[in-house]
Every structure is written in structure tokens, then in C-alpha cells.
Amino acid sequence: MSRYDVPAESPYAFLDDDADVRAWFAFMKVQLRLRYEMNRQLRDDSGISLVDYDVLVALTSEPTGTMTVSDLAIRIGAERSRVSHQARRLAEEGLVELASNENDRRATDVTLTPAGRELLRRASPGHIAFVRKVFFDALDGESSVALSEAFERVYELLIAHGTLPRPADHP
């Protein structure tokens, strides 16, 4: 009996074999724990949540520091309503500004403020050090390349079979 045997009533019993169950369990354990620990690190060191950090970092990917709520939701893979709520909260803290989109009054633009950029500048070194310690230190060059290639293939399937479109500027 494999340590990855699952009860017949488990939804994972439908996976093809032990290798698939092992890969899925490993991924789930890592992604759930990694998001928890990154959130904890950011809150403890910088007073910002991982979700806040995700939004602010996404805004830096635009030269203007501005995205619509919808585009921001697509970029970070989140529900539009959740991102709208998050943006309002960040605006209350002075980290972003909200404005009606000049081309579509139904859309809301979210713009990174100087205070938001400064918070990212302060939070990023500790966050990156943590990510290096718990993620990259586990990989050598060869496994890093293999993991990148595997995640890129998974991402392409998510784009092809998922419900969110591909972010506009990311092939």
C-alpha cells in the first residue's frame, strides 16, 4: 500500500496513479502553505497582506501604474468583485487611487500612488529573502528549469480551459 493511497470515496481516487496523486498532493501542500507563510511574513515584517502585495506588484507591471479593476483581476487571477473591494481598501490607506476610466465610465482605474510604491520598496527585500529561503533554496538549476517549464505548460492549459482570459500584455 502506497502512502498516497486514498480512500475510494475521496475525489482524488479518480486520479490515474500514485505518481499523479503524489504530484497533486505535493502541489497542494506547497501552494496552500506557501501562500499562508508569505502572508504571515509580509504582515509581520511590513504590515501588508499577500493579497495587498499581489495588487500593488501587478500595478507595477504597467508603465503608468494604472489598470482597470477588471484587468487587475485578470492579472492576479481573482474575482472582479474581490479586487474591487481590495482596491477600495487600498485607496482608503492611500496606497492606490481610484478614478472612472476615461474610455469606459463603467470601469474603474486603479493607480499605484507614491505611498504604494514606497511600501513595495520597503516590503520587497524581506519578502524576496523569504521566497529565496523557502522556495529557491530547495531547487538547483536543473530542477528550477524543469519546474518553470512544467508550470508554464500548466498555465497554458489554464488559459485554454479556464474562465479568465490571458492578461493583455503577457503572452
N, C-alpha and C positions, 0 to 999 in steps of 0.2 A: 504494500500500500504506500503510495506516494504521499509526502507531506502536503501536496497540493490537491489530493483527492477532495472533492466537495460532495456534500450530500446530494442525492438525486433531486431533492426539491429546490436546491439552490439554482438561481438563474445561470450561474457560472458552469453548471453541469452541461450546458449546451455548447461550451467551447470545445474545440476539436480534440485537444490532447493536453497532457501535462505541461508541455512547453508553452502553449497558449495561456493556460491558467497561470503558470509561473510568471510569464511576461506581464499579463494583465494585473495580477496581484502586486507585482513589483512596481509597476507604473502607478497604480492607485495608492499604494503606501507612500511612495515618494511624493507624488503631486499633492496629496492631501496634507502630509506632514510638512512639506516644503513651504506651502502657502501659509500654514499656521505659524511656522517658525520665522518666516520672513516678515509676516505681520507683527509678530512679537518683537523681533529685532528692531523694526522700524519704529514701533510705538515706544519701546523702551529708550532707544537712542535719540529719536528725533520727534516724537510726539505725533507721528503721522501714520495712518493706516496703509496697508499694502494697496488697498483699492484707491486711496488718495494718490499714492505714489504712481500707480498704473496710469491714472488720468493725467497727472502732471507730466510724466515721461512721454506719454502719447502726444501731448501738445507740443513737446519739443521737437517732434519729428516733422512738424510743419514749419517752413521758414518764417511764417508770420506768427507762429504760436497760436493760431486760431483754427478751430474746427467746429463744424456744426455738432450738435448733440448726437444726431444720427450717425455721422461719420466717426465720431469718437466712440460710440457704442460698437460700431463695426470693427474699429481698430483694436479695441480691447476685448472684444467678444463678450459683450454684456447686453442685458436688456436695455432698450432705449429709456424706459421709464426709470430704471435704476440709475442710469448715467445722468439723467435729468435731475433727479433728486441729489445725487452726489455733487453735480456741478453747482446746484443752488447752495448746498452746504459749504463748498469750497469758496464760492463767491462771498458768502457771509463772513468767511475768515480772511477775505482779501487776497486769496491765492489765485483766483481767476476772476474775469469779468464776464458778464452775460449781456448779450445785446441781440436784437432782432437781426436776422440775416437780411442784408440789403436786397438780395435777389429773390428771396422767398420769405415773406413776413411770417409764415407759419413755422419757419425753422429758427432755432436759437443758436447763435455763435457763442462759443466758449473760448476765451482768450487768456493765456497764461500771463499773469502780472509779474512785475519785478519781484514782489514778495514771494510768489510761487517759484520763480527761478532761483531765488536765494535759498528757499527751503530745500529745493532739489540739490543745490550745490552743497549744502551742509549735510543732507541726509545720505547722499550717494556714496561717499567714501566708505562709511561704515557698512552700508548695505552691500556694496560690491565686495568688501572684505569678507562678509558673512557668506555671500554666494560662492566666493572662491573656496572658502573653508569647507562648506558642506556639500558642494556640488563638484566644482572643478578639481579639487584635490583628490576626488575618487576616480578621476579619468586620466589616462595617459593620452598622448597624441593620437594614437590609433583608435582607441575607444571613443575619443571625442569626435573624430571624423565619422565613425560608424554611427554614433548616436545622433549626430547632426543630420546625416543622410536619412536615417530611419524617421526622425521627427519631421523632416521636410516632406517625406513621402506620406506620412500620416496627415500632415497639414493639407497637402494637395487633395487627399481623399475627403477631408473635412470640408474643404471648399467645394468640391464636386458634389458631395452628397448632403451637405449641411444646409442650414436655412439662412445663414448670413452670407452676404456677398463678399468677395475678395476686397480688402481695403484698396482704395483707389490708387495709391501710389506704391503699393507693394506687390510685385509680381509673384 
